[in-house]
């Protein structure tokens, strides 16, 4: 099991805030995507 809540609390203070009208992705969504990419060796197009 991955402690997503604890990881989000560590990363969230360092995430940029929205400076445009478009809201940013949720921190947990980005974090999960990053870990999936690392664990399975996926490229950028594969993650999309």
N, CA, C and O atoms as a Tripos MOL2 file, in Angstrom:
@<TRIPOS>MOLECULE
protein
  192   191    48     0     0
PROTEIN
NO_CHARGES

@<TRIPOS>ATOM
      1 N           0.8440   -1.1800    0.0000 N.3       1 UNK1
      2 CA          0.0000    0.0000    0.0000 C.3       1 UNK1
      3 C           0.8830    1.2350    0.0000 C.2       1 UNK1
      4 O           1.9550    1.2630    0.6050 O.2       1 UNK1
      5 N           0.4110    2.2310   -0.6810 N.am      2 UNK2
      6 CA          1.1230    3.5080   -0.7540 C.3       2 UNK2
      7 C           0.3660    4.5240    0.0930 C.2       2 UNK2
      8 O          -0.8440    4.6790   -0.0720 O.2       2 UNK2
      9 N           1.0480    5.2140    0.9880 N.am      3 UNK3
     10 CA          0.3760    6.2190    1.8250 C.3       3 UNK3
     11 C           0.1740    7.5310    1.0510 C.2       3 UNK3
     12 O           0.8890    8.5070    1.2780 O.2       3 UNK3
     13 N          -0.8050    7.5430    0.1370 N.am      4 UNK4
     14 CA         -0.9940    8.6970   -0.7390 C.3       4 UNK4
     15 C          -1.2380    9.9790    0.0400 C.2       4 UNK4
     16 O          -0.7030   11.0290   -0.3170 O.2       4 UNK4
     17 N          -2.0280    9.9110    1.0870 N.am      5 UNK5
     18 CA         -2.3290   11.1130    1.8730 C.3       5 UNK5
     19 C          -1.0740   11.7450    2.4510 C.2       5 UNK5
     20 O          -0.9210   12.9660    2.4120 O.2       5 UNK5
     21 N          -0.1790   10.9330    2.9840 N.am      6 UNK6
     22 CA          1.0730   11.4520    3.5530 C.3       6 UNK6
     23 C           1.9580   12.0390    2.4590 C.2       6 UNK6
     24 O           2.5790   13.0830    2.6570 O.2       6 UNK6
     25 N           2.0190   11.3750    1.3080 N.am      7 UNK7
     26 CA          2.8390   11.8860    0.2060 C.3       7 UNK7
     27 C           2.3040   13.2080   -0.3280 C.2       7 UNK7
     28 O           3.0740   14.1100   -0.6560 O.2       7 UNK7
     29 N           0.9800   13.3180   -0.4130 N.am      8 UNK8
     30 CA          0.3660   14.5620   -0.8890 C.3       8 UNK8
     31 C           0.6930   15.7020    0.0750 C.2       8 UNK8
     32 O           0.9880   16.8110   -0.3690 O.2       8 UNK8
     33 N           0.6490   15.4530    1.3670 N.am      9 UNK9
     34 CA          0.9680   16.4920    2.3540 C.3       9 UNK9
     35 C           2.4090   16.9690    2.2260 C.2       9 UNK9
     36 O           2.6970   18.1410    2.4690 O.2       9 UNK9
     37 N           3.3130   16.0770    1.8480 N.am     10 UNK10
     38 CA          4.7220   16.4510    1.6780 C.3      10 UNK10
     39 C           4.9180   17.2770    0.4150 C.2      10 UNK10
     40 O           5.6640   18.2560    0.4220 O.2      10 UNK10
     41 N           4.2560   16.8910   -0.6630 N.am     11 UNK11
     42 CA          4.4770   17.5210   -1.9720 C.3      11 UNK11
     43 C           3.6770   18.8100   -2.1550 C.2      11 UNK11
     44 O           4.1570   19.7510   -2.7870 O.2      11 UNK11
     45 N           2.4700   18.8600   -1.6110 N.am     12 UNK12
     46 CA          1.5470   19.9690   -1.8720 C.3      12 UNK12
     47 C           2.1070   21.3700   -1.6050 C.2      12 UNK12
     48 O           1.8410   22.2730   -2.3990 O.2      12 UNK12
     49 N           2.8640   21.5970   -0.5360 N.am     13 UNK13
     50 CA          3.3830   22.9530   -0.3250 C.3      13 UNK13
     51 C           4.3420   23.4320   -1.4210 C.2      13 UNK13
     52 O           4.5820   24.6330   -1.5470 O.2      13 UNK13
     53 N           4.8840   22.5150   -2.2040 N.am     14 UNK14
     54 CA          5.8540   22.8700   -3.2360 C.3      14 UNK14
     55 C           5.2440   22.9730   -4.6240 C.2      14 UNK14
     56 O           5.9500   23.2780   -5.5860 O.2      14 UNK14
     57 N           3.9390   22.7230   -4.7460 N.am     15 UNK15
     58 CA          3.2620   22.7690   -6.0390 C.3      15 UNK15
     59 C           2.8820   24.1970   -6.3840 C.2      15 UNK15
     60 O           2.4500   24.9550   -5.5150 O.2      15 UNK15
     61 N           3.0420   24.5730   -7.6600 N.am     16 UNK16
     62 CA          2.6680   25.9320   -8.0600 C.3      16 UNK16
     63 C           1.1560   26.1230   -8.0260 C.2      16 UNK16
     64 O           0.3930   25.1740   -8.2090 O.2      16 UNK16
     65 N           0.7440   27.3380   -7.7950 N.am     17 UNK17
     66 CA         -0.6760   27.6820   -7.7970 C.3      17 UNK17
     67 C          -1.0740   28.1170   -9.2060 C.2      17 UNK17
     68 O          -0.2190   28.5180   -9.9960 O.2      17 UNK17
     69 N          -2.3480   28.0390   -9.5190 N.am     18 UNK18
     70 CA         -2.8430   28.4230  -10.8430 C.3      18 UNK18
     71 C          -2.6730   29.9210  -11.0590 C.2      18 UNK18
     72 O          -3.0740   30.7330  -10.2250 O.2      18 UNK18
     73 N          -2.0730   30.2740  -12.1930 N.am     19 UNK19
     74 CA         -1.9100   31.6890  -12.5410 C.3      19 UNK19
     75 C          -2.7420   32.0390  -13.7690 C.2      19 UNK19
     76 O          -2.7040   33.1710  -14.2490 O.2      19 UNK19
     77 N          -3.4880   31.0680  -14.2700 N.am     20 UNK20
     78 CA         -4.3500   31.2890  -15.4260 C.3      20 UNK20
     79 C          -5.7720   30.8920  -15.0440 C.2      20 UNK20
     80 O          -6.0510   30.5390  -13.8980 O.2      20 UNK20
     81 N          -6.6450   30.9560  -16.0140 N.am     21 UNK21
     82 CA         -8.0370   30.5830  -15.7530 C.3      21 UNK21
     83 C          -8.2140   29.0790  -15.6300 C.2      21 UNK21
     84 O          -9.2020   28.6090  -15.0660 O.2      21 UNK21
     85 N          -7.2600   28.3240  -16.1550 N.am     22 UNK22
     86 CA         -7.3650   26.8670  -16.1350 C.3      22 UNK22
     87 C          -6.8290   26.3220  -14.8170 C.2      22 UNK22
     88 O          -5.6720   26.5780  -14.4820 O.2      22 UNK22
     89 N          -7.6320   25.5770  -14.0580 N.am     23 UNK23
     90 CA         -7.1490   25.0540  -12.7810 C.3      23 UNK23
     91 C          -6.1190   23.9400  -12.9930 C.2      23 UNK23
     92 O          -6.2130   23.1970  -13.9700 O.2      23 UNK23
     93 N          -5.1520   23.8140  -12.1020 N.am     24 UNK24
     94 CA         -4.1520   22.7490  -12.2270 C.3      24 UNK24
     95 C          -4.7570   21.3990  -11.8550 C.2      24 UNK24
     96 O          -5.8130   21.3270  -11.2270 O.2      24 UNK24
     97 N          -4.0700   20.3350  -12.2530 N.am     25 UNK25
     98 CA         -4.4940   18.9980  -11.8520 C.3      25 UNK25
     99 C          -4.3340   18.8580  -10.3530 C.2      25 UNK25
    100 O          -3.5290   19.5610   -9.7410 O.2      25 UNK25
    101 N          -5.0890   17.9610   -9.7640 N.am     26 UNK26
    102 CA         -4.9620   17.6880   -8.3330 C.3      26 UNK26
    103 C          -3.5830   17.0960   -8.0540 C.2      26 UNK26
    104 O          -3.0470   16.3480   -8.8720 O.2      26 UNK26
    105 N          -3.0190   17.4270   -6.9130 N.am     27 UNK27
    106 CA         -1.6860   16.9560   -6.5450 C.3      27 UNK27
    107 C          -1.6470   15.4260   -6.5230 C.2      27 UNK27
    108 O          -0.6890   14.8260   -7.0110 O.2      27 UNK27
    109 N          -2.6660   14.7990   -5.9670 N.am     28 UNK28
    110 CA         -2.6680   13.3380   -5.8780 C.3      28 UNK28
    111 C          -2.6970   12.7020   -7.2650 C.2      28 UNK28
    112 O          -2.0500   11.6780   -7.4850 O.2      28 UNK28
    113 N          -3.4320   13.2910   -8.1970 N.am     29 UNK29
    114 CA         -3.4880   12.7650   -9.5610 C.3      29 UNK29
    115 C          -2.1150   12.8160  -10.2150 C.2      29 UNK29
    116 O          -1.6840   11.8450  -10.8360 O.2      29 UNK29
    117 N          -1.4340   13.9350  -10.0800 N.am     30 UNK30
    118 CA         -0.1020   14.0850  -10.6610 C.3      30 UNK30
    119 C           0.8950   13.1410   -9.9990 C.2      30 UNK30
    120 O           1.7410   12.5510  -10.6710 O.2      30 UNK30
    121 N           0.7930   13.0040   -8.6990 N.am     31 UNK31
    122 CA          1.6980   12.1340   -7.9560 C.3      31 UNK31
    123 C           1.5120   10.6720   -8.3590 C.2      31 UNK31
    124 O           2.4880    9.9520   -8.5680 O.2      31 UNK31
    125 N           0.2660   10.2430   -8.4660 N.am     32 UNK32
    126 CA         -0.0070    8.8580   -8.8860 C.3      32 UNK32
    127 C           0.5070    8.6150  -10.3020 C.2      32 UNK32
    128 O           1.0770    7.5600  -10.5820 O.2      32 UNK32
    129 N           0.3120    9.5750  -11.1870 N.am     33 UNK33
    130 CA          0.8110    9.4420  -12.5550 C.3      33 UNK33
    131 C           2.3240    9.3330  -12.5980 C.2      33 UNK33
    132 O           2.8720    8.5370  -13.3610 O.2      33 UNK33
    133 N           2.9930   10.1210  -11.7900 N.am     34 UNK34
    134 CA          4.4550   10.0750  -11.7360 C.3      34 UNK34
    135 C           4.9360    8.7040  -11.2590 C.2      34 UNK34
    136 O           5.8470    8.1240  -11.8500 O.2      34 UNK34
    137 N           4.3380    8.1960  -10.2110 N.am     35 UNK35
    138 CA          4.7380    6.8850   -9.6850 C.3      35 UNK35
    139 C           4.4540    5.7780  -10.6940 C.2      35 UNK35
    140 O           5.2900    4.8940  -10.8820 O.2      35 UNK35
    141 N           3.2920    5.8050  -11.3480 N.am     36 UNK36
    142 CA          2.9830    4.7940  -12.3610 C.3      36 UNK36
    143 C           4.0110    4.8150  -13.4780 C.2      36 UNK36
    144 O           4.4550    3.7680  -13.9500 O.2      36 UNK36
    145 N           4.3830    6.0150  -13.8940 N.am     37 UNK37
    146 CA          5.3750    6.1470  -14.9660 C.3      37 UNK37
    147 C           6.7110    5.5340  -14.5500 C.2      37 UNK37
    148 O           7.3450    4.8330  -15.3380 O.2      37 UNK37
    149 N           7.1330    5.7930  -13.3260 N.am     38 UNK38
    150 CA          8.3930    5.2550  -12.8330 C.3      38 UNK38
    151 C           8.3410    3.7410  -12.6430 C.2      38 UNK38
    152 O           9.2630    3.0330  -13.0450 O.2      38 UNK38
    153 N           7.2790    3.2510  -12.0410 N.am     39 UNK39
    154 CA          7.1620    1.8260  -11.7380 C.3      39 UNK39
    155 C           7.1160    0.9640  -12.9940 C.2      39 UNK39
    156 O           7.6920   -0.1230  -13.0290 O.2      39 UNK39
    157 N           6.4240    1.4550  -14.0310 N.am     40 UNK40
    158 CA          6.2200    0.6400  -15.2230 C.3      40 UNK40
    159 C           7.0580    1.0800  -16.4120 C.2      40 UNK40
    160 O           6.9050    0.5340  -17.5040 O.2      40 UNK40
    161 N           7.9480    2.0640  -16.2240 N.am     41 UNK41
    162 CA          8.8480    2.5030  -17.2840 C.3      41 UNK41
    163 C           8.1170    3.0600  -18.5040 C.2      41 UNK41
    164 O           8.4950    2.7800  -19.6410 O.2      41 UNK41
    165 N           7.0760    3.8440  -18.2660 N.am     42 UNK42
    166 CA          6.2650    4.3810  -19.3470 C.3      42 UNK42
    167 C           6.8350    5.6930  -19.8760 C.2      42 UNK42
    168 O           7.4300    6.4660  -19.1260 O.2      42 UNK42
    169 N           6.6500    5.9390  -21.1670 N.am     43 UNK43
    170 CA          7.0750    7.1990  -21.7800 C.3      43 UNK43
    171 C           5.9600    8.2300  -21.6330 C.2      43 UNK43
    172 O           4.8700    7.9120  -21.1580 O.2      43 UNK43
    173 N           6.2400    9.4660  -22.0430 N.am     44 UNK44
    174 CA          5.2090   10.5080  -21.9860 C.3      44 UNK44
    175 C           3.9920   10.1360  -22.8310 C.2      44 UNK44
    176 O           2.8660   10.2290  -22.3400 O.2      44 UNK44
    177 N           4.1800    9.7170  -24.0900 N.am     45 UNK45
    178 CA          2.9940    9.3440  -24.8890 C.3      45 UNK45
    179 C           2.2300    8.1590  -24.2880 C.2      45 UNK45
    180 O           1.0060    8.1010  -24.3990 O.2      45 UNK45
    181 N           2.9280    7.2230  -23.6580 N.am     46 UNK46
    182 CA          2.2460    6.0810  -23.0460 C.3      46 UNK46
    183 C           1.3870    6.5260  -21.8640 C.2      46 UNK46
    184 O           0.3210    5.9580  -21.6270 O.2      46 UNK46
    185 N           1.8320    7.5190  -21.1330 N.am     47 UNK47
    186 CA          1.0480    8.0220  -19.9970 C.3      47 UNK47
    187 C          -0.1830    8.7850  -20.4660 C.2      47 UNK47
    188 O          -1.2170    8.7690  -19.7990 O.2      47 UNK47
    189 N          -0.0760    9.4460  -21.5950 N.am     48 UNK48
    190 CA         -1.2370   10.1850  -22.1170 C.3      48 UNK48
    191 C          -2.3180    9.2260  -22.5230 C.2      48 UNK48
    192 O          -3.3770    9.6480  -22.9870 O.2      48 UNK48
@<TRIPOS>BOND
     1     1     2 1
     2     2     3 1
     3     3     4 2
     4     3     5 am
     5     5     6 1
     6     6     7 1
     7     7     8 2
     8     7     9 am
     9     9    10 1
    10    10    11 1
    11    11    12 2
    12    11    13 am
    13    13    14 1
    14    14    15 1
    15    15    16 2
    16    15    17 am
    17    17    18 1
    18    18    19 1
    19    19    20 2
    20    19    21 am
    21    21    22 1
    22    22    23 1
    23    23    24 2
    24    23    25 am
    25    25    26 1
    26    26    27 1
    27    27    28 2
    28    27    29 am
    29    29    30 1
    30    30    31 1
    31    31    32 2
    32    31    33 am
    33    33    34 1
    34    34    35 1
    35    35    36 2
    36    35    37 am
    37    37    38 1
    38    38    39 1
    39    39    40 2
    40    39    41 am
    41    41    42 1
    42    42    43 1
    43    43    44 2
    44    43    45 am
    45    45    46 1
    46    46    47 1
    47    47    48 2
    48    47    49 am
    49    49    50 1
    50    50    51 1
    51    51    52 2
    52    51    53 am
    53    53    54 1
    54    54    55 1
    55    55    56 2
    56    55    57 am
    57    57    58 1
    58    58    59 1
    59    59    60 2
    60    59    61 am
    61    61    62 1
    62    62    63 1
    63    63    64 2
    64    63    65 am
    65    65    66 1
    66    66    67 1
    67    67    68 2
    68    67    69 am
    69    69    70 1
    70    70    71 1
    71    71    72 2
    72    71    73 am
    73    73    74 1
    74    74    75 1
    75    75    76 2
    76    75    77 am
    77    77    78 1
    78    78    79 1
    79    79    80 2
    80    79    81 am
    81    81    82 1
    82    82    83 1
    83    83    84 2
    84    83    85 am
    85    85    86 1
    86    86    87 1
    87    87    88 2
    88    87    89 am
    89    89    90 1
    90    90    91 1
    91    91    92 2
    92    91    93 am
    93    93    94 1
    94    94    95 1
    95    95    96 2
    96    95    97 am
    97    97    98 1
    98    98    99 1
    99    99   100 2
   100    99   101 am
   101   101   102 1
   102   102   103 1
   103   103   104 2
   104   103   105 am
   105   105   106 1
   106   106   107 1
   107   107   108 2
   108   107   109 am
   109   109   110 1
   110   110   111 1
   111   111   112 2
   112   111   113 am
   113   113   114 1
   114   114   115 1
   115   115   116 2
   116   115   117 am
   117   117   118 1
   118   118   119 1
   119   119   120 2
   120   119   121 am
   121   121   122 1
   122   122   123 1
   123   123   124 2
   124   123   125 am
   125   125   126 1
   126   126   127 1
   127   127   128 2
   128   127   129 am
   129   129   130 1
   130   130   131 1
   131   131   132 2
   132   131   133 am
   133   133   134 1
   134   134   135 1
   135   135   136 2
   136   135   137 am
   137   137   138 1
   138   138   139 1
   139   139   140 2
   140   139   141 am
   141   141   142 1
   142   142   143 1
   143   143   144 2
   144   143   145 am
   145   145   146 1
   146   146   147 1
   147   147   148 2
   148   147   149 am
   149   149   150 1
   150   150   151 1
   151   151   152 2
   152   151   153 am
   153   153   154 1
   154   154   155 1
   155   155   156 2
   156   155   157 am
   157   157   158 1
   158   158   159 1
   159   159   160 2
   160   159   161 am
   161   161   162 1
   162   162   163 1
   163   163   164 2
   164   163   165 am
   165   165   166 1
   166   166   167 1
   167   167   168 2
   168   167   169 am
   169   169   170 1
   170   170   171 1
   171   171   172 2
   172   171   173 am
   173   173   174 1
   174   174   175 1
   175   175   176 2
   176   175   177 am
   177   177   178 1
   178   178   179 1
   179   179   180 2
   180   179   181 am
   181   181   182 1
   182   182   183 1
   183   183   184 2
   184   183   185 am
   185   185   186 1
   186   186   187 1
   187   187   188 2
   188   187   189 am
   189   189   190 1
   190   190   191 1
   191   191   192 2
@<TRIPOS>SUBSTRUCTURE
     1 UNK1         2 RESIDUE 1 A UNK
     2 UNK2         6 RESIDUE 1 A UNK
     3 UNK3        10 RESIDUE 1 A UNK
     4 UNK4        14 RESIDUE 1 A UNK
     5 UNK5        18 RESIDUE 1 A UNK
     6 UNK6        22 RESIDUE 1 A UNK
     7 UNK7        26 RESIDUE 1 A UNK
     8 UNK8        30 RESIDUE 1 A UNK
     9 UNK9        34 RESIDUE 1 A UNK
    10 UNK10       38 RESIDUE 1 A UNK
    11 UNK11       42 RESIDUE 1 A UNK
    12 UNK12       46 RESIDUE 1 A UNK
    13 UNK13       50 RESIDUE 1 A UNK
    14 UNK14       54 RESIDUE 1 A UNK
    15 UNK15       58 RESIDUE 1 A UNK
    16 UNK16       62 RESIDUE 1 A UNK
    17 UNK17       66 RESIDUE 1 A UNK
    18 UNK18       70 RESIDUE 1 A UNK
    19 UNK19       74 RESIDUE 1 A UNK
    20 UNK20       78 RESIDUE 1 A UNK
    21 UNK21       82 RESIDUE 1 A UNK
    22 UNK22       86 RESIDUE 1 A UNK
    23 UNK23       90 RESIDUE 1 A UNK
    24 UNK24       94 RESIDUE 1 A UNK
    25 UNK25       98 RESIDUE 1 A UNK
    26 UNK26      102 RESIDUE 1 A UNK
    27 UNK27      106 RESIDUE 1 A UNK
    28 UNK28      110 RESIDUE 1 A UNK
    29 UNK29      114 RESIDUE 1 A UNK
    30 UNK30      118 RESIDUE 1 A UNK
    31 UNK31      122 RESIDUE 1 A UNK
    32 UNK32      126 RESIDUE 1 A UNK
    33 UNK33      130 RESIDUE 1 A UNK
    34 UNK34      134 RESIDUE 1 A UNK
    35 UNK35      138 RESIDUE 1 A UNK
    36 UNK36      142 RESIDUE 1 A UNK
    37 UNK37      146 RESIDUE 1 A UNK
    38 UNK38      150 RESIDUE 1 A UNK
    39 UNK39      154 RESIDUE 1 A UNK
    40 UNK40      158 RESIDUE 1 A UNK
    41 UNK41      162 RESIDUE 1 A UNK
    42 UNK42      166 RESIDUE 1 A UNK
    43 UNK43      170 RESIDUE 1 A UNK
    44 UNK44      174 RESIDUE 1 A UNK
    45 UNK45      178 RESIDUE 1 A UNK
    46 UNK46      182 RESIDUE 1 A UNK
    47 UNK47      186 RESIDUE 1 A UNK
    48 UNK48      190 RESIDUE 1 A UNK
